[in-house]
Amino acid sequence: QFRYGCGYYCLPPKKMTEMRELILNEDSSFLAAQKAFASQKTFVMVGDLYQRCRFPAQPPEKQQWLQRKQISFLCHSQDADLLFSNHLADHLAKDFLLLQPIYEFFYKAFVG
């Protein structure tokens, strides 16, 4: 089994708060990331969740982003043939394009 994707682990709480502000303000980068995630089936959203709902007034589509202590998008694959093939780089490049809006949202939230 192998995994690939993008995300952040062990971010300072301040950075996650900044990300949540973009979500709550419906920043265009978040809306693009949300649309990209919803329109694909390759990557799953992962990251520890808070036990209590911190944003009960928000719709479930936003809560899955808001309730995370850290956030990543991963593809889990058990395709050993792909892993050891000459096509791996092309396959990864195609899949990572699905994550581009999410990466851009992360960049705005955590770096920019």
Secondary structure, 3 states (H helix, E strand, C coil): CEEEEEEECCCCHHHHHHHHHHHHCCCHHHHHHHHHHHCCCCCEEECCECCCCCCCCCCHHHHHHHCECCEEEEEEECCHHHHCCCCHHHHHHHHHHHCHHHHHHHHHHHHC
